[in-house]
Amino acid sequence: MPKHTIKVNGELIDCAYNQDLSLLGQLEQVGYRIPRGCGIGCCGVCKLRLSKGQVVMDHKGGISDQDIEQGYILPCCSYPTEDIEILV
């Protein structure tokens, strides 16, 4: 299974690519507590800025096109496909 690195506030976290575990789930597994609401991309409570890398995001309307253009993602419905960097 491919691996990727998540850089969070300067800390590197190694993760295996897992289609069943969202970025939010991966962060929670290593102790980060991100504000959350619905968990499926409807509410936008968990919105974070992606400063590097790419994710696949399958949201349900909880984020605007403008936010996406500015680099924001909803980690509850995002899956890293390569090394990424975010600020929490």
C-alpha positions as a printed NumPy array, in Angstrom:
array([[  0.   ,   0.   ,   0.   ],
       [  1.469,   3.424,  -0.942],
       [  2.477,   5.778,   1.835],
       [  2.284,   9.523,   2.081],
       [  3.342,  12.178,   4.547],
       [  1.057,  14.7  ,   6.175],
       [  2.816,  17.774,   7.518],
       [  0.699,  19.389,  10.232],
       [  1.97 ,  22.58 ,  11.871],
       [  5.534,  21.48 ,  11.072],
       [  5.146,  17.889,  12.364],
       [  5.498,  15.046,   9.861],
       [  3.088,  12.119,  10.064],
       [  3.538,   8.998,   7.914],
       [  0.289,   7.441,   6.733],
       [ -0.617,   4.579,   4.456],
       [ -2.989,   5.525,   1.663],
       [ -6.356,   4.238,   2.789],
       [ -9.505,   4.843,   0.749],
       [-11.621,   3.967,   3.777],
       [-10.06 ,   6.476,   6.202],
       [-10.443,  10.189,   5.521],
       [ -7.769,  12.758,   6.263],
       [ -9.768,  13.693,   9.373],
       [ -9.736,  10.068,  10.504],
       [ -5.997,   9.799,   9.914],
       [ -5.358,  12.973,  11.918],
       [ -7.546,  11.75 ,  14.759],
       [ -5.67 ,   8.43 ,  14.841],
       [ -2.465,  10.285,  15.742],
       [ -4.079,  12.561,  18.332],
       [ -5.185,  15.693,  16.474],
       [ -8.647,  16.901,  17.43 ],
       [-10.18 ,  18.909,  14.622],
       [-13.555,  20.609,  15.128],
       [-16.131,  18.482,  13.336],
       [-19.808,  18.366,  12.621],
       [-21.459,  16.011,  10.174],
       [-18.397,  13.996,   9.113],
       [-19.562,  13.658,   5.493],
       [-18.835,  17.048,   3.896],
       [-22.177,  18.813,   4.432],
       [-21.533,  21.308,   7.232],
       [-18.039,  22.732,   6.636],
       [-17.077,  22.805,  10.325],
       [-13.772,  20.941,   9.767],
       [-12.533,  23.184,   6.917],
       [ -8.718,  23.438,   6.74 ],
       [ -6.281,  25.046,   4.33 ],
       [ -4.21 ,  22.726,   2.191],
       [ -0.918,  24.494,   1.522],
       [  0.826,  21.734,  -0.424],
       [ -0.13 ,  18.551,  -2.249],
       [ -3.392,  17.139,  -3.483],
       [ -6.354,  15.279,  -2.068],
       [ -9.466,  13.716,  -3.519],
       [-12.432,  15.465,  -1.89 ],
       [-16.001,  14.148,  -2.176],
       [-17.999,  16.834,  -0.366],
       [-21.762,  17.209,  -0.14 ],
       [-21.943,  21.001,  -0.48 ],
       [-20.241,  22.013,   2.775],
       [-17.594,  24.102,   1.014],
       [-17.881,  26.793,  -1.631],
       [-16.12 ,  26.8  ,  -4.985],
       [-14.357,  29.988,  -3.867],
       [-12.986,  28.257,  -0.748],
       [-11.767,  25.35 ,  -2.877],
       [-10.037,  27.771,  -5.276],
       [ -8.302,  29.344,  -2.253],
       [ -6.95 ,  25.95 ,  -1.166],
       [ -9.433,  24.931,   1.517],
       [-10.58 ,  21.346,   1.971],
       [-12.924,  19.412,   4.214],
       [-10.739,  16.725,   5.802],
       [-13.795,  14.642,   6.739],
       [-14.291,  13.776,   3.066],
       [-10.745,  14.233,   1.723],
       [ -8.223,  11.513,   0.981],
       [ -4.564,  12.423,   0.397],
       [ -3.109,  10.974,  -2.789],
       [  0.391,  12.34 ,  -2.214],
       [  2.397,  14.173,   0.431],
       [  0.414,  17.124,   1.77 ],
       [  0.868,  20.045,   4.141],
       [ -1.905,  21.603,   6.227],
       [ -2.231,  24.056,   9.078],
       [ -4.464,  23.154,  12.016]])
